[in-house]
């Protein structure tokens, strides 16, 4: 069994910013982990990449956007944001369209990325 005490925590965000609470809950877990002194990295997969799109507005019926929480990441020293490059392309986005700096990752590198983190939370 490997020692995971020095591995950063990974929060995988797979859901769009509106329509459910999954994204907000994942961001909350990331903030709590960081507040407890854990190094936290975020990985935006699939529709999760939409959370980083610049110019977000409130959702239907005034549902809060996630941009205020995203703006707090730096305050919690969460500065490693990773985005699924294929998901960006599929949604007509590039890293230049994102409100925060993020590093694109290819699907082929995900197993190695997951192996470098513990614990991993998926939302």
N, C-alpha and C positions, 0 to 999 in steps of 0.2 A: 504494500500500500504506500502511495507516495504522500509526502508531506505537503499539505495544501495551505499551511498557515500563512505563507507569504504570497499566495496567488491572489490577484484582484478578483473582486466579485463582478460578475457579468449579469446585466439585466437586458434581456432580449425583448424588444418591443415590436409586436407583429400587427397591431391594430391601428386603424385610422383614428385621427384625433376626435372624431364625433361618432355618435351612434352607440357607444358603449363606454363603460368606465375603465376598461382594461388598460388603456394607455396611461390615464391619470394614476391608476393604482400602481402600475409599474414604475412610473416616475417617483411616486411616493416611497416605494421600497428602496429605490436608488438613493433618495435623499436621506432616509433613515440610516441606511448602511453607511453613507458618507459621514453622517452626524456621529455615528458610533466609531468612527476612525478607520473604516475599511476603505481601501482604494476601490473605486467603482468605475467600471467602463460600461457604456451603453452601446447596444447593437440594434439598429433599426432594420428590420426585415419586412419584406412584403409591403402591405399597406402602412406599416409603421413609418416608412420613409416620408409619408405625407405629413407627419407631425412636425417635420423640420422645414417644410415649405414656407418660404417668406410670405408675409401678407395674410396670415390666417385671421379669420374672423370668428365670431361666436357661431356655434352650431345651431341646428333647428331649435326653435322655442327658447332661444337665449342660452342654450347649453354653453357653459364656459369653455373657452379654448384652452389649449395646453401651453400656449406661448408664455404666459407669466411663469409657469413652473420651469419651462426650459430656460428662461432668463435667469433663474436662480441657480442653475447648475454650476456656474463658475464660482459662485459664492461658497458652494459646498466642495470645491476643488474637484468637480467632475468635469474633466476636460478631454477625456478620450471618448469621442463619439464616432461610431463606425456605422456605415450605411451599406446596404446591399446594392452593389453597382447595377446588377440586373434589374432589381426592382425600380431603381431610379429611371433607367432607360425605358422600362415598360410603361412608366407613368409620365414619360416625356420630360423628365427632370434631369438636371446635372447638379453637381455639388455647388455650382455658382448660384443655383436657385434656392439654396437652403439658408435659413436665418442664422445658423451657427456653423462654424467650421467643423467639417466631418470628413473622415477618411473613408474612401470607398474600399470595399472588400469584395473579392470574387467568391462565388459559392464553393469553389474547390478548396479554398483556404479555411473554410468554417470548421472542419474537424480539428485542425491544429489550434485555431482560435479558442474553441471550446476546451481543449485540453489544457490551455494555459490559465484557465479561470476556475475558481471554486469559492463559493457556491455559484450556481447559475440559476437565475430565475427567469421564467418565460411568461410573458403577458401578451 
